[in-house]
Every structure is written in structure tokens, then in C-alpha cells.
Amino acid sequence: MAEPRVPGSDSGDRILELPCGNTLDPHEVDLGMREYSCSCGNSHAVVTDVHPPSRFFPESLVTVLQETIDTDDEFDEFGTPHLLGIVLEEFSEAVVTYDGSDDGAVGYAMLWVTDFDSRRLHEIIVELVVELMEHAISHAEDDDAVTDFESQMLEFDVGEFVDQYRRQRDFESEHDHAL
């Protein structure tokens, strides 16, 4: 006779194999977690769909991205799932995902754990969005705008931006906000 079970309670379905080869139970991830200290000795960035895109960019830029980028998926607007989708495209071997949408025991629908620590992931996301912006501006019919953007990007230091932004944000709770 089959044993009754709660949907999503099969532990075999919920164990993630991390890029380093170790495993993580997605139920151990709480909404405030930004990094997982792994027994491999490294820290892995942890992102859920409930983390706001302002974790990586100022709200003013998030607003511009949301107003500019049309999505053709189940999400109402451009957000964290799209940012991690871009990372997945470039670094598919370094990111694992967990679909928690049918798992009532977690507080998120999607979980991403990367081989990078949270700071390196932040840099990668900034670099990839800058590349998208460069691609978009290259199609502009305004040569002055293209030249202006390119000169600004020559002065833009991703590492310095990430350092400053992370100093200005509170990453100690599930609600990222400026200090």
C-alpha cells in the first residue's frame, strides 16, 4: 500500500547538488540568506525570486530597466528572475536552481545557488547588465548618445561600484534597503 505524503516532502526531490559537488537542502535556505558557507570551504551566493533587483542596482536603475525591458513570461516586470536568467545563460555550469513553486515549506518560488560568492555574483550581474545596455544603445540612432554612453562606460569601474553599493545597503535581513 502506498504511503501518503505531503507534496514536496520527498527529500530526494529537494536536495540540490551544488556546482562544487556538495549538496544543499533548499529547506535550509531562509529568505535572509545571501550566502551559503559550504563544507567545500567556499561560500556560494544564494538568491531567491523574492530578493528585489535592488539587491544589485539602485532603485532608480531598476525602474529604468523595468520601464525599458518588456518581458514575455509569467512575470509582470523585469526583476531578479531575469537577472539570474542572464547569469544562467553565461555561466550555466556555475548555477543550480530549485523550483519551489509547488513546495509550501519554503517562502520562495525559485532558488539559485552559484559557484561564486555573493560579491562576485554581484559583479557578474552588473557586468552583464552593462553589456545589455551597451548592446541596446548601439542600436540608437543618436550618435551623440552612443558616444556619451561609451565614454561613461570607460570611466565605470564595476568593482568600485559593487563595493560602494554593498557598503550602502543593508543585507542583514530579507529586506535589502539603503542604510
C-alpha positions in Angstrom: 0.0 0.0 0.0 1.3 3.5 -0.9 2.2 5.8 1.9 0.5 9.1 2.0 2.9 12.1 1.9 2.8 15.8 1.8 3.5 17.2 -1.7 7.2 18.2 -1.9 8.1 16.2 1.1 10.2 13.6 -0.8 13.7 14.6 0.3 15.2 13.1 -2.8 13.5 15.7 -4.9 14.7 18.6 -2.9 18.4 18.1 -2.5 20.4 20.3 -4.7 23.8 19.2 -6.0 25.9 22.4 -5.8 28.5 23.2 -8.5 31.2 22.1 -6.1 29.6 18.7 -5.8 28.3 19.1 -2.3 24.6 19.1 -1.6 22.1 21.6 0.0 18.5 21.0 1.2 16.5 24.1 -0.2 14.5 24.0 3.1 17.7 25.2 4.9 17.6 28.4 2.9 15.8 31.3 4.6 14.7 34.5 2.9 17.5 36.5 4.6 20.3 34.2 3.3 22.7 35.8 0.8 25.5 33.2 1.0 25.8 29.6 1.9 29.0 28.6 3.8 29.7 25.3 2.2 31.7 22.4 3.6 33.8 22.6 0.5 35.4 25.7 2.1 33.8 28.2 -0.3 30.8 30.5 0.1 28.1 30.2 -2.6 25.8 33.1 -3.4 22.1 32.4 -2.7 19.4 34.3 -4.5 15.6 33.8 -4.4 12.9 35.3 -6.5 11.7 37.3 -3.6 15.0 39.2 -3.4 14.5 42.5 -5.1 16.6 43.5 -8.0 17.7 46.5 -5.9 19.9 44.0 -4.2 22.2 44.6 -7.2 21.2 48.0 -8.5 19.8 51.3 -7.2 16.0 51.6 -7.4 16.3 54.3 -10.0 18.1 52.0 -12.4 15.7 49.1 -11.5 12.8 51.4 -12.5 14.5 52.3 -15.8 15.1 48.6 -16.5 11.5 47.7 -15.7 10.2 50.5 -17.9 12.5 49.7 -20.8 12.6 45.9 -20.9 9.4 44.1 -22.0 9.1 40.5 -20.6 7.1 37.8 -22.4 6.9 35.4 -19.5 4.7 34.9 -16.4 6.4 37.8 -14.6 4.8 41.2 -14.7 8.0 43.1 -15.0 11.8 42.7 -15.3 13.2 41.5 -12.0 15.5 39.2 -10.1 14.5 36.0 -12.1 15.5 37.8 -15.3 18.8 38.9 -13.8 19.6 35.3 -12.8 18.4 34.1 -16.1 21.1 36.2 -17.8 23.7 34.7 -15.4 22.5 31.2 -16.2 22.9 31.9 -19.9 26.5 32.9 -19.4 27.5 30.5 -16.6 25.2 27.5 -16.8 27.8 25.2 -15.1 28.2 27.6 -12.2 24.5 27.9 -11.2 22.0 25.4 -9.8 18.3 26.2 -9.4 15.4 24.8 -7.4 11.8 25.3 -8.3 10.0 25.8 -5.0 6.7 26.9 -6.6 5.0 23.7 -5.5 6.8 23.5 -2.2 4.7 25.1 0.5 7.5 24.6 3.0 9.7 27.4 1.5 8.9 31.1 1.2 10.1 31.4 -2.4 9.2 30.1 -5.9 12.8 30.0 -7.3 16.2 29.5 -5.7 19.5 30.0 -7.4 22.8 28.9 -5.8 26.1 29.8 -7.6 29.6 28.6 -7.5 30.6 32.3 -6.9 30.3 34.1 -3.6 27.7 36.9 -3.3 30.2 39.7 -4.1 31.4 38.0 -7.3 27.8 37.3 -8.4 27.0 41.0 -7.8 29.9 41.9 -10.1 28.9 39.4 -12.8 25.3 40.7 -12.8 26.5 44.3 -13.1 28.9 43.4 -15.9 26.1 41.5 -17.8 23.6 44.3 -17.5 26.2 46.9 -18.7 26.7 44.6 -21.7 23.0 44.6 -22.4 22.9 48.3 -22.1 25.8 48.7 -24.5 24.1 46.4 -26.9 20.8 48.4 -26.7 22.5 51.8 -27.0 24.4 50.6 -30.1 21.1 50.4 -31.9 20.3 54.0 -31.0 20.0 56.4 -34.0 21.6 59.1 -31.9 25.4 59.0 -32.4 25.9 61.5 -29.6 24.1 59.3 -27.1 26.2 56.3 -28.2 29.4 58.3 -27.8 28.4 59.7 -24.5 27.4 56.2 -23.1 30.7 54.7 -24.3 32.8 57.4 -22.7 30.9 57.0 -19.4 31.5 53.2 -19.5 35.2 53.8 -20.0 35.2 55.5 -16.6 32.9 53.0 -14.9 34.6 50.6 -12.5 32.4 47.6 -11.8 34.4 46.6 -8.7 34.3 50.0 -7.2 30.5 50.3 -7.9 29.9 47.0 -6.2 32.0 47.9 -3.2 30.2 51.2 -2.8 26.8 49.8 -3.4 27.3 47.0 -0.9 28.5 49.4 1.7 25.3 51.5 1.2 22.9 48.6 1.5 21.7 46.5 4.4 22.0 42.8 3.5 21.3 41.6 7.1 17.6 40.9 6.5 15.4 39.7 3.7 14.5 43.4 3.0 17.5 45.0 1.3 17.4 48.7 1.8 19.7 51.7 1.9 21.4 52.4 5.2 
